[in-house]
Amino acid sequence: MRSTRDSVAALAKVSSATVSRVYNNPDSVSEELRQRVFEAARILGYAPNPLAASLRRKGTGTLAFVEFNKTGRPYYWGSFSSFDWFFGRALRGVQSVIGQSSWQLRFFRVGSREELKLLEKQCDGILAYDVDTPQELSLFEGITIPSVLSHHIGDDGQGCIVRTDNLHGGILQGRYLKESGCEKPLYITGYGESVEPHAKRLEGFLQVYPHAVVINTTIGSPICISSILNQVEALLAREEIDGVAAVNDLTLFDLLMQSNIAVPAVGYDASPFSSLLGSKVASVDIQSGQLYQKATEKLLSLLAGKKEASTTILPRLVRDVQ
């Protein structure tokens, strides 16, 4: 016998309307009730019907996960395959919410307001991935369907935004080296004039170490570290630095693999590739899964007719990324 919403409601000892709210507006139901409904659905093998749900809502039943065309930039971290894991973590955060709802998710890549406007007829809401410039933010002016934007957006961004705090992340890097006894750290960065997250991380670090040595290099390029290695080793030999921080993990890993540096070090991103070093490395975790889980929850709340304010998911220090 096919399981239905009513049979799930009976097993969970709730109303049929509560089952509907669990899948279509989960924030309106307590965690205890949600878990009872999900457990009953698991036992009965029940899955909500997206088509029926969309007809009840008089919509498409589809949400758009939107990436922006970022070609032509001197540097964009997301264009490197070595960062694909970050995208995967973000999607797991989205799936943790969408998978317990009646919504379906489609993926789009856009480069103009016209392309974004077309989604209004195809989807009921937009979840925007890594909106990181005022130009991208401006594309949402005039968009009439609910939208939530993440994650590299400044505090002055308008709309419903779930952001990270790169300034705080840089402070965490500095505090870690301070706790490790460092007095004269080196900070390796690049593209600060065009990549605001890089500039903010350095700004935060310099709040802890105003007189830190800063070296700029071509982050992400094959010669990123080899072009500055002699300079770094000379600083170490003269005992002018006693710790190292880098704007991202891959830059730090590149340095550690090309040199015999034995001073405290901290990266940024909490990359899974630290295992290649054979040792523990400190880093700052943006928590992309939590970011995009929260963004998805807010989007579903907007679709349910509620108002949602922007929020910040603070990065956290991870002392031994493995």
ZIHU-V51373 format. One record per run of one state. SS is the DSSP state (H for helix, E for strand, L for the rest). FROM is the first residue (numbers start at 0). LEN is the number of residues. Records with the same first field share a line. If there is no record, write none. Layout:
BEGIN
SS = FROM-LEN ; FROM-LEN
END
This chain:
BEGIN
L = 0-4 ; 12-3 ; 24-1 ; 28-2 ; 44-5 ; 57-4 ; 68-8 ; 79-1 ; 98-5 ; 110-2 ; 121-3 ; 128-5 ; 138-7 ; 149-10 ; 163-2 ; 179-5 ; 189-6 ; 208-4 ; 216-12 ; 237-5 ; 246-2 ; 258-5 ; 266-5 ; 277-3 ; 285-2 ; 303-7 ; 312-3 ; 321-1
H = 4-8 ; 15-9 ; 25-3 ; 30-14 ; 49-8 ; 76-3 ; 80-18 ; 112-9 ; 133-5 ; 165-14 ; 195-13 ; 228-9 ; 248-10 ; 271-6 ; 287-16
E = 61-7 ; 103-7 ; 124-4 ; 145-4 ; 159-4 ; 184-5 ; 212-4 ; 242-4 ; 263-3 ; 280-5 ; 310-2 ; 315-6
END
